[in-house]
Amino acid sequence: MAEVLLFHHAQGLTPGVRAFADDLRAGGHVVHTPDLFNGLTFQSIDEGLAYIGETGFDEMRERGVRAADGLPLELVYAGFSFGVLPAQQLAQTRPGARGALLFHSCLPITGEWAFGPWPDGVAAQIHGMDNDPMFVGEGDIDAARELVEKVAEAELFLYPGDQHYFADSSLPSYDADATALLTLRVLEFLDRL
């Protein structure tokens, strides 16, 4: 059994993110799903990003980091797109991390925007679509490939398609087949930890 801290994407803690967490719980894992938006959800990525921008990206990321307060150190940190920011920061900087699950996004592990080197013994999975204009077009795929190249316990999984939030069953971008495979891979990852 693993304990997971799962962060939602820019559209908020949607029913689809909650359903994904429930699938992991059904696999025998403990999953925490903090709501960084205090109950707000948005109809589009742009609306959610506007809210994040108004509040401040750093403040939102710090809300995520604070969500780990009071939880055990031995967590798997997971995030959907925007939620990768706090998830990856915690995986790289909070002692005791067991793993990282990065969905639809990945941050560089070197350079000025990095949180520092990837810690020894922290496994990672990155999942994205091979033609997602955000994941591929904004350079996240390059960061993911760098992570896999430099960290033996890191894996990158690409799925055919061009949707960003393909694993959120409550959104039109949902891809049931890709999500079923993603969920299987995630459960296998958590069972290995």
Backbone as JSON, one array per atom type, in Angstrom:
{
  "sequence": "MAEVLLFHHAQGLTPGVRAFADDLRAGGHVVHTPDLFNGLTFQSIDEGLAYIGETGFDEMRERGVRAADGLPLELVYAGFSFGVLPAQQLAQTRPGARGALLFHSCLPITGEWAFGPWPDGVAAQIHGMDNDPMFVGEGDIDAARELVEKVAEAELFLYPGDQHYFADSSLPSYDADATALLTLRVLEFLDRL",
  "N": [[0.84, -1.18, 0.0], [0.51, 2.22, -0.82], [0.81, 5.69, 0.06], [-0.65, 8.53, -1.18], [-0.36, 11.86, -2.3], [-2.34, 13.78, -4.11], [-2.59, 16.22, -6.55], [-4.82, 18.5, -8.08], [-5.64, 19.75, -11.43], [-5.62, 22.81, -13.47], [-8.32, 23.33, -13.82], [-9.49, 22.74, -11.5], [-10.56, 20.8, -8.6], [-12.05, 18.5, -9.92], [-14.91, 16.33, -10.66], [-13.82, 14.25, -12.17], [-11.1, 14.14, -11.42], [-11.46, 13.43, -8.78], [-12.65, 10.93, -9.2], [-10.52, 9.52, -10.35], [-8.78, 9.44, -8.17], [-10.35, 7.84, -6.52], [-10.2, 5.44, -7.95], [-7.56, 4.73, -7.48], [-7.7, 4.41, -4.74], [-9.4, 2.2, -4.66], [-7.62, 0.34, -5.49], [-6.28, -0.2, -3.19], [-4.81, 1.83, -2.01], [-3.97, 4.77, -0.08], [-5.26, 7.93, -0.61], [-4.86, 11.36, -0.78], [-6.58, 14.32, -1.57], [-6.16, 17.39, -1.84], [-7.89, 20.52, -2.08], [-6.94, 23.08, -3.83], [-8.18, 25.3, -4.75], [-10.25, 26.05, -3.15], [-12.88, 24.99, -3.5], [-13.67, 26.0, -5.97], [-14.27, 25.4, -9.43], [-13.48, 25.31, -12.93], [-14.59, 25.98, -16.28], [-12.86, 25.87, -18.38], [-9.4, 25.44, -19.33], [-8.09, 27.88, -19.71], [-9.67, 29.66, -18.15], [-9.18, 28.62, -15.6], [-6.4, 28.99, -15.44], [-6.34, 31.75, -15.51], [-7.48, 32.36, -13.03], [-5.52, 31.24, -11.36], [-3.41, 32.89, -12.08], [-4.37, 35.38, -11.13], [-4.4, 34.89, -8.38], [-1.79, 34.16, -8.0], [0.92, 32.34, -9.15], [3.06, 31.38, -7.58], [1.93, 31.51, -5.0], [-0.15, 29.64, -5.28], [1.31, 27.31, -5.78], [2.66, 27.13, -3.37], [0.5, 26.73, -1.65], [-0.05, 24.11, -2.31], [2.33, 22.87, -1.44], [2.11, 23.35, 1.3], [-0.04, 21.71, 1.8], [0.98, 19.26, 2.34], [1.8, 19.37, 4.93], [1.63, 17.9, 8.1], [1.1, 15.42, 7.09], [2.4, 12.06, 6.54], [5.94, 11.59, 5.91], [6.66, 9.72, 4.01], [5.51, 9.73, 1.25], [3.88, 9.39, -1.96], [3.99, 11.69, -4.48], [1.71, 13.27, -6.55], [0.46, 14.79, -9.52], [-1.79, 16.54, -11.66], [-1.1, 18.18, -14.53], [-1.07, 21.53, -13.91], [-0.99, 20.82, -11.2], [1.33, 19.39, -11.06], [3.35, 21.13, -10.37], [3.4, 21.66, -7.41], [3.57, 18.94, -6.72], [5.93, 17.92, -7.93], [7.81, 19.63, -6.78], [7.61, 18.91, -4.05], [8.31, 16.16, -4.22], [10.96, 16.41, -4.94], [12.09, 17.89, -2.88], [11.11, 17.4, -0.3], [11.96, 15.47, 2.42], [12.01, 11.87, 2.43], [10.3, 11.18, 0.36], [8.58, 8.83, -1.66], [7.93, 8.48, -4.3], [7.01, 9.89, -7.53], [4.3, 10.93, -9.49], [3.59, 12.19, -12.48], [1.38, 13.84, -14.36], [0.53, 14.85, -17.56], [2.34, 16.92, -17.57], [5.68, 18.12, -16.88], [8.44, 19.27, -15.08], [11.62, 20.88, -15.6], [14.65, 19.33, -14.4], [17.06, 20.4, -14.19], [18.76, 23.55, -14.48], [17.59, 27.02, -14.3], [14.91, 26.97, -13.43], [14.58, 24.72, -11.98], [13.97, 22.59, -9.11], [16.14, 21.66, -7.9], [18.5, 18.9, -7.76], [17.34, 15.62, -8.74], [16.18, 13.49, -6.2], [17.99, 10.68, -4.85], [16.75, 7.38, -5.2], [14.05, 8.01, -5.5], [11.4, 7.12, -7.28], [9.81, 7.67, -10.5], [7.03, 8.38, -12.62], [6.02, 9.64, -15.75], [3.34, 10.83, -17.61], [1.85, 11.48, -20.7], [0.23, 12.81, -23.67], [1.24, 12.13, -27.02], [0.9, 14.1, -28.95], [-0.03, 16.3, -27.66], [-0.54, 19.7, -27.52], [0.27, 21.29, -25.37], [1.85, 19.67, -23.58], [3.8, 18.66, -25.36], [4.37, 20.85, -27.07], [5.09, 22.95, -25.33], [7.39, 22.17, -24.13], [7.44, 20.35, -22.02], [7.72, 17.64, -22.55], [10.38, 17.45, -23.23], [11.61, 18.01, -20.78], [10.67, 15.78, -19.42], [11.93, 13.72, -20.81], [14.59, 14.32, -20.18], [14.54, 13.82, -17.43], [14.05, 11.04, -17.41], [16.34, 10.19, -18.69], [18.32, 10.84, -16.84], [17.59, 9.7, -14.42], [17.42, 6.6, -13.12], [15.19, 5.29, -12.1], [13.01, 6.39, -13.38], [10.24, 6.71, -15.62], [8.8, 7.32, -18.82], [5.69, 7.61, -20.3], [3.99, 7.68, -23.27], [1.0, 8.46, -24.94], [-1.17, 7.88, -27.72], [-2.51, 10.75, -29.23], [-4.0, 14.07, -28.81], [-4.9, 15.41, -26.61], [-4.98, 17.32, -23.58], [-5.91, 17.07, -20.8], [-6.47, 14.23, -20.62], [-6.99, 12.2, -18.81], [-9.04, 12.85, -17.12], [-12.14, 12.05, -16.34], [-14.4, 13.61, -16.3], [-14.31, 15.57, -18.17], [-14.49, 16.88, -21.58], [-12.15, 16.2, -22.95], [-11.42, 13.69, -22.2], [-10.03, 10.44, -22.53], [-10.88, 7.28, -22.63], [-9.6, 4.78, -23.16], [-6.83, 5.39, -23.12], [-6.67, 6.32, -20.5], [-7.36, 4.06, -19.03], [-5.11, 2.43, -19.49], [-3.1, 4.1, -18.44], [-3.95, 4.16, -15.74], [-3.63, 1.48, -15.0], [-0.82, 1.26, -15.24], [-0.04, 3.1, -13.29], [-1.09, 1.95, -10.95], [0.43, -0.4, -10.87], [2.94, 0.74, -10.5], [2.59, 1.95, -7.95], [2.15, -0.35, -6.44], [4.66, -1.5, -6.49], [6.19, 0.04, -4.83]],
  "CA": [[0.0, 0.0, 0.0], [1.21, 3.5, -0.85], [0.02, 6.85, 0.42], [-0.48, 9.45, -2.3], [-0.89, 13.22, -2.23], [-2.69, 14.03, -5.51], [-2.99, 17.61, -6.81], [-5.66, 18.69, -9.27], [-5.18, 20.61, -12.52], [-6.06, 24.2, -13.46], [-9.78, 23.44, -13.8], [-9.92, 22.51, -10.13], [-10.79, 19.43, -8.11], [-13.23, 18.1, -10.69], [-15.36, 14.96, -10.41], [-12.91, 13.31, -12.82], [-9.91, 13.98, -10.57], [-11.92, 12.65, -7.63], [-12.86, 9.54, -9.65], [-9.2, 8.92, -10.5], [-8.32, 9.15, -6.8], [-11.12, 6.68, -6.06], [-9.66, 4.24, -8.6], [-6.34, 4.36, -6.75], [-8.15, 3.89, -3.44], [-9.92, 0.85, -4.89], [-6.44, -0.51, -5.62], [-5.71, -0.44, -1.87], [-3.91, 2.92, -1.62], [-4.53, 5.94, 0.59], [-5.07, 9.07, -1.51], [-5.29, 12.67, -0.3], [-6.85, 15.21, -2.7], [-6.43, 18.75, -1.37], [-8.53, 21.44, -3.02], [-6.16, 24.32, -3.78], [-9.03, 26.4, -5.23], [-11.33, 26.29, -2.17], [-14.19, 24.62, -4.03], [-13.93, 26.52, -7.31], [-13.87, 24.68, -10.63], [-13.57, 26.17, -14.1], [-15.05, 25.3, -17.49], [-11.77, 25.75, -19.35], [-8.04, 25.61, -18.81], [-7.79, 29.31, -19.68], [-10.32, 30.26, -16.98], [-8.44, 28.18, -14.42], [-5.1, 29.67, -15.42], [-6.58, 33.16, -15.14], [-7.66, 32.37, -11.57], [-4.2, 31.0, -10.78], [-2.65, 34.11, -12.3], [-4.85, 36.41, -10.22], [-3.98, 34.52, -7.04], [-0.33, 34.08, -8.04], [1.42, 30.97, -9.33], [3.85, 30.98, -6.41], [1.01, 31.27, -3.88], [-0.85, 28.37, -5.53], [2.28, 26.22, -5.58], [2.91, 27.05, -1.93], [-0.68, 26.06, -1.06], [0.17, 22.68, -2.49], [3.41, 22.44, -0.55], [1.56, 23.34, 2.67], [-1.0, 20.6, 1.94], [1.71, 18.09, 2.86], [2.01, 19.53, 6.37], [0.82, 17.0, 8.91], [1.04, 14.09, 6.46], [3.66, 11.34, 6.67], [6.99, 11.94, 4.95], [6.79, 8.66, 3.01], [4.39, 9.89, 0.32], [4.03, 9.52, -3.41], [3.41, 12.97, -4.87], [1.13, 13.16, -7.88], [-0.21, 16.0, -9.95], [-2.3, 16.69, -13.02], [-0.75, 19.44, -15.18], [-0.69, 22.54, -12.92], [-0.71, 20.14, -9.94], [2.7, 18.87, -11.08], [4.25, 22.08, -9.7], [3.67, 21.28, -6.02], [3.94, 17.52, -6.61], [7.34, 17.74, -8.25], [8.6, 20.32, -5.76], [7.64, 18.07, -2.84], [9.07, 14.95, -4.5], [12.37, 16.74, -5.03], [12.64, 18.64, -1.75], [10.64, 16.96, 1.02], [12.61, 14.2, 2.74], [11.18, 10.68, 2.58], [9.44, 10.92, -0.79], [8.68, 7.47, -2.22], [7.79, 8.51, -5.74], [6.3, 11.0, -8.16], [3.45, 10.64, -10.64], [3.45, 13.48, -13.14], [0.43, 13.66, -15.45], [0.32, 15.94, -18.53], [3.32, 17.98, -17.37], [6.93, 17.76, -16.2], [9.32, 20.42, -14.96], [13.04, 20.54, -15.74], [15.36, 19.0, -13.17], [18.28, 21.2, -14.21], [18.53, 24.9, -14.96], [17.14, 28.02, -13.34], [13.56, 26.71, -12.92], [14.57, 23.43, -11.3], [13.92, 22.57, -7.65], [17.36, 21.01, -7.46], [18.67, 17.58, -8.35], [16.36, 14.59, -8.38], [16.73, 12.73, -5.08], [18.26, 9.25, -5.02], [15.76, 6.43, -4.72], [12.68, 8.45, -5.73], [10.95, 6.67, -8.6], [8.88, 8.61, -11.13], [6.37, 8.1, -13.89], [5.47, 10.79, -16.43], [2.34, 10.39, -18.58], [1.33, 12.54, -21.54], [-0.11, 12.43, -25.04], [2.36, 12.43, -27.92], [0.63, 15.29, -29.76], [-0.63, 17.33, -26.8], [0.18, 20.93, -27.79], [0.87, 21.84, -24.15], [2.91, 18.78, -23.1], [4.87, 18.59, -26.35], [4.7, 22.16, -27.61], [5.65, 23.86, -24.33], [8.67, 21.65, -23.66], [7.38, 19.39, -20.91], [8.22, 16.34, -23.0], [11.84, 17.51, -23.15], [11.94, 17.86, -19.36], [10.41, 14.39, -19.07], [13.01, 12.9, -21.39], [15.78, 14.57, -19.38], [14.36, 13.11, -16.17], [14.22, 9.61, -17.68], [17.74, 9.97, -19.04], [19.21, 11.03, -15.69], [17.12, 8.99, -13.23], [17.17, 5.21, -13.51], [13.86, 4.86, -11.65], [11.99, 7.23, -14.02], [9.66, 6.18, -16.86], [7.94, 8.2, -19.58], [4.7, 6.91, -21.09], [3.28, 8.53, -24.23], [-0.24, 7.88, -25.45], [-1.53, 8.55, -28.96], [-3.57, 11.72, -29.12], [-3.62, 15.47, -28.67], [-5.64, 16.01, -25.49], [-4.14, 17.61, -22.41], [-6.45, 16.42, -19.6], [-7.11, 13.02, -21.12], [-7.28, 11.26, -17.72], [-10.12, 13.39, -16.29], [-13.36, 11.49, -16.93], [-15.5, 14.58, -16.28], [-14.07, 16.6, -19.17], [-14.6, 16.41, -22.97], [-10.84, 15.72, -23.41], [-11.2, 12.35, -21.63], [-9.78, 9.3, -23.41], [-11.08, 6.13, -21.74], [-8.59, 3.74, -23.38], [-5.54, 5.86, -22.61], [-6.75, 6.41, -19.04], [-7.32, 2.69, -18.48], [-3.72, 2.0, -19.5], [-2.41, 4.93, -17.46], [-4.32, 3.72, -14.38], [-2.96, 0.19, -14.79], [0.6, 1.53, -15.01], [0.09, 3.79, -12.0], [-1.32, 0.97, -9.88], [1.62, -1.28, -10.83], [4.0, 1.57, -9.91], [2.33, 2.08, -6.52], [2.31, -1.66, -5.81], [6.09, -1.8, -6.4], [6.87, 0.89, -3.83]],
  "C": [[0.89, 1.25, 0.0], [0.24, 4.6, -0.41], [0.38, 7.96, -0.56], [-1.08, 10.8, -1.96], [-1.07, 13.67, -3.68], [-3.24, 15.44, -5.69], [-3.75, 17.72, -8.13], [-5.02, 19.65, -10.27], [-5.83, 21.99, -12.43], [-7.58, 24.37, -13.5], [-10.35, 23.1, -12.43], [-10.06, 21.04, -9.79], [-12.11, 18.94, -8.69], [-13.7, 16.7, -10.28], [-14.43, 13.91, -11.05], [-11.63, 13.09, -12.04], [-10.29, 13.15, -9.34], [-12.11, 11.18, -8.0], [-11.52, 8.83, -9.83], [-8.64, 8.55, -9.14], [-9.05, 7.93, -6.25], [-10.63, 5.4, -6.68], [-8.38, 3.79, -7.89], [-6.69, 3.82, -5.37], [-8.67, 2.46, -3.58], [-8.79, -0.15, -5.08], [-5.71, -0.72, -4.3], [-4.81, 0.67, -1.35], [-4.68, 4.03, -0.92], [-4.23, 7.14, -0.31], [-5.68, 10.33, -0.89], [-5.47, 13.59, -1.52], [-7.17, 16.62, -2.19], [-7.03, 19.6, -2.48], [-7.82, 22.79, -2.9], [-6.98, 25.53, -4.19], [-10.22, 26.67, -4.31], [-12.72, 26.08, -2.77], [-14.5, 25.13, -5.43], [-13.48, 25.53, -8.38], [-14.15, 25.59, -11.82], [-13.91, 25.34, -15.34], [-13.94, 25.11, -18.51], [-10.43, 25.9, -18.64], [-7.71, 27.1, -18.69], [-8.42, 30.0, -18.48], [-9.58, 29.88, -15.69], [-7.09, 28.86, -14.31], [-5.24, 31.15, -15.07], [-6.75, 33.29, -13.63], [-6.31, 32.18, -10.87], [-3.34, 32.26, -10.91], [-3.06, 35.24, -11.37], [-4.37, 36.15, -8.79], [-2.46, 34.54, -6.92], [0.13, 32.64, -8.13], [2.21, 30.51, -8.11], [2.97, 30.69, -5.21], [0.3, 29.93, -4.06], [0.08, 27.18, -5.3], [2.54, 26.04, -4.1], [1.7, 26.46, -1.18], [-0.52, 24.55, -1.17], [1.24, 22.14, -1.56], [2.9, 22.36, 0.89], [0.57, 22.2, 2.88], [-0.33, 19.34, 2.48], [1.95, 18.19, 4.36], [1.07, 18.6, 7.14], [0.65, 15.61, 8.32], [2.38, 13.38, 6.65], [4.68, 11.8, 5.63], [7.03, 10.96, 3.78], [5.61, 8.68, 2.05], [4.84, 9.73, -1.12], [3.31, 10.82, -3.77], [2.95, 12.88, -6.31], [0.44, 14.46, -8.24], [-0.65, 15.91, -11.4], [-1.93, 18.08, -13.51], [-0.29, 20.49, -14.17], [-0.3, 21.89, -11.58], [0.66, 19.5, -9.89], [3.64, 19.83, -10.36], [4.47, 21.73, -8.24], [4.1, 19.83, -5.88], [5.42, 17.32, -6.86], [8.23, 18.45, -7.24], [8.72, 19.46, -4.5], [8.46, 16.81, -3.07], [10.56, 15.22, -4.49], [12.95, 17.35, -3.76], [12.2, 18.15, -0.38], [11.26, 15.6, 1.33], [11.58, 13.06, 2.83], [10.29, 10.36, 1.41], [9.68, 9.51, -1.33], [8.59, 7.47, -3.73], [7.05, 9.74, -6.21], [5.54, 10.48, -9.37], [3.09, 11.97, -11.28], [2.6, 13.29, -14.4], [0.31, 14.95, -16.27], [1.34, 17.05, -18.41], [4.57, 17.41, -16.71], [7.8, 19.01, -16.2], [10.78, 19.99, -15.11], [13.67, 20.21, -14.38], [16.74, 19.66, -13.14], [17.92, 22.59, -14.74], [17.89, 25.79, -13.91], [15.76, 27.74, -12.75], [13.47, 25.41, -12.13], [14.53, 23.6, -9.78], [15.18, 21.96, -7.07], [17.46, 19.64, -8.08], [17.57, 16.61, -7.91], [16.94, 13.74, -7.27], [16.93, 11.24, -5.4], [17.12, 8.42, -4.47], [14.32, 6.84, -4.91], [12.29, 8.09, -7.17], [9.95, 7.67, -9.17], [8.27, 7.99, -12.38], [5.84, 9.43, -14.43], [4.55, 10.26, -17.52], [1.85, 11.6, -19.38], [0.97, 12.01, -22.91], [0.96, 12.95, -26.0], [2.14, 13.62, -28.83], [-0.11, 16.37, -28.97], [0.14, 18.63, -27.03], [0.82, 21.55, -26.55], [2.06, 20.98, -23.71], [4.09, 18.75, -24.06], [5.33, 19.99, -26.75], [5.34, 23.11, -26.62], [6.9, 23.31, -23.64], [8.64, 20.67, -22.51], [7.94, 18.03, -21.31], [9.74, 16.31, -22.95], [12.32, 17.36, -21.71], [11.73, 16.42, -18.92], [11.52, 13.48, -19.6], [14.32, 13.09, -20.63], [15.7, 13.8, -18.06], [14.61, 11.61, -16.35], [15.68, 9.28, -17.99], [18.65, 9.99, -17.81], [18.82, 10.23, -14.45], [16.71, 7.57, -13.64], [15.76, 4.75, -13.17], [12.73, 5.67, -12.28], [11.55, 6.61, -15.35], [8.77, 7.25, -17.49], [7.0, 7.35, -20.42], [3.96, 7.92, -21.95], [2.1, 7.76, -24.8], [-0.6, 8.6, -26.74], [-2.68, 9.53, -28.75], [-3.06, 13.12, -28.87], [-4.36, 16.18, -27.53], [-4.72, 16.23, -24.29], [-4.65, 16.87, -21.18], [-7.17, 15.12, -19.97], [-7.51, 12.04, -20.02], [-8.36, 11.76, -16.77], [-11.45, 13.0, -16.93], [-14.53, 12.47, -16.95], [-15.36, 15.66, -17.35], [-14.18, 16.03, -20.59], [-13.3, 15.84, -23.52], [-10.54, 14.28, -22.98], [-11.01, 11.3, -22.71], [-9.79, 8.05, -22.53], [-10.0, 5.08, -21.91], [-7.23, 4.16, -22.83], [-5.55, 5.9, -21.08], [-6.72, 5.03, -18.4], [-5.88, 2.18, -18.43], [-2.89, 2.79, -18.5], [-2.69, 4.43, -16.04], [-3.66, 2.39, -14.05], [-1.48, 0.41, -14.47], [0.83, 2.19, -13.66], [-0.09, 2.81, -10.85], [-0.14, 0.0, -9.76], [2.79, -0.54, -10.16], [3.81, 1.65, -8.39], [2.51, 0.75, -5.8], [3.78, -2.04, -5.64], [6.78, -1.05, -5.27], [6.8, 0.29, -2.44]]
}
